[in-house]
Amino acid sequence: MNESRSYHPQRWIALVPLLFVVFMDMVDSQIVAVALPSIRTDTGASGSALEWIAAGYTLTFALVLITGGRLGDRYGRKPLLLAGVGGFVVTSLIAGLAPTVETLIIARLAQGATAGLMVPQVLAYVQSEFPPEERGKAFGLYGITFPIGGMAGPLLGGLLTGADLFGLGWRTIFLVNLPVGLLAMIMIAVTMPSRGVSAASRTAAVDPIGMLLAGTVVLSLMVPLIQGMPAGWPWWAVGMLILFVPLLVIFLAQQRRRGRSGREPLVDLGLFRRRGFGPGLLAAWLFLAGMAVFFVLTLHLQEALRFSPLITALTFLPATFGIVSGNGLAMSVGAKAGRGLVSLGVIASMIGIAGIAVTVTVTAERLQLWQLIPSAVIFGVGLGLTMGKLVGTALQEVPAESAGGASGVINTVFQLGTATGIALIGSVYFDRLHTGVSSATAVGIALAVACLLLIIALLATRGLPRPAPTPAPEPALTSS
């Protein structure tokens, strides 16, 4: 008789610091935006330097995710987490004490790379340490941490920069990571299991060519998506986007050849034969691209209506309550409504975005914050219903030994989806402004594009598998 898989008895306690890690990453990806004016005043940073301070983190984060997930499969989740969080703390300290703009940019690049080591281990831990009947709730907690961290970033950035604690100004947005990161490391060291890896994973050769090609593919898409719009889509940005497809084909061919030769590839292409993995990635990409609603709405509120950064951040607070409510509903129904709940969440988010677009367009310069509350809450409910369920459904048939690689791919797609949305929807917004229409009308048109992306995402959810039946509990063994 096969011995059943033993799961970590303190798995829920150990999940807490891992959620801290995800929250810390999401906050840091967004917290800088509000502090950029203060950084410019204090350091004299140029416009291009500010762009790299803001975007460098996302770039290196996306660059390292797939490799970080695969390294977790090979060397174990706990060592990679501790190394990643430790590196994140050190690079946050360097960023907070940076004497020059150049030092700050390098620290942000390194900070993103260390985040790329730690974040993929979280989903992989859930997939490997939780039984199937508990994964839905665990993924739900991950799903709620992801967007709340992203929304908390601008709010914390405004609060910390405005508070000017100890006269440190903008530097506190990085230094705040030190106590949180050190606490997370202690909790990870105490509560997380030190699982050994299989002999096959431990002795598998690293795929340096695959790592190089994967990085090139990610760079060919992320760099133009991040830098193309601010630069006015120059020829090099368009050229890099055109190169993305052939580079992706070359990478996939190299990975297929490596797998057929008996060597472990960086990305197990067999994952895409698992029901729901490919459709789940496509749905996540499109769904997160549609979330760029916050990007154009922020621009409208600050530049057209002259709201302060802090008031703008508070505008999105009702969406957080919606996220909590939607996530609570998703967790309460368990694994019974995976695909259906994802579709419902996408529809709710679409309704919320449409409501925001109508409200902004109709009220124009007379917009009051309270008028956005109903649509923002509906939008948040959809986000809460979707994220955790979408991840869990996509990973439903992924084996535990491949969870790190799968997590790296999923998190990379998250980053690409967010960057795609900002580039596409942001470009539509600025293009409409340049034609002479009002900012409110430009927001309405841009959010119509966001709704179109969610319609396509809704179609992609039809490829997700139906919920797996909950396994019956094994009968207790009695001693003779």
Secondary structure, DSSP 8 states (H G I E B T S, - for coil): --------TTHHHHHHHHHHHHHHHHHHHHTHHHHHHHHHHHH---HHHHHHHHHHHHHHHHHHHHHHHHHHHHH-HHHHHHHHHHHHHHHHHHHHT-SSHHHHHHHHHHHHHHHHHHTHHHHHHHHHHS-HHHHHHHHHHHHHHHHHHHHHHHHHHHHHHHHTGGG-GGGHHHHTHHHHHHHHHHHHHHHS------HHHHH----HHHHHHHHHHHHHHHHHHHHTTTTT--HHHHHHHHHHHHHHHHHHHHHHHHHHTTS--SS-GGGGGSTTHHHHHHHHHHHHHHTTHHHHHHHIIIIIS---HHHHHHHTHHHHHHHHHHHHHHHHTGGGGHHHHHHHHHHHHHHHHHHHHHHHHHHGGG--GGGGHHHHHHHHHHHHHHHHHHHHHHTTT--GGGHHHHHHHHHHHHHHHHHHHHHHHHHHHHHHHHTT--HHHHHHHHHHHHHHHHHHHHHHGGGS----------------
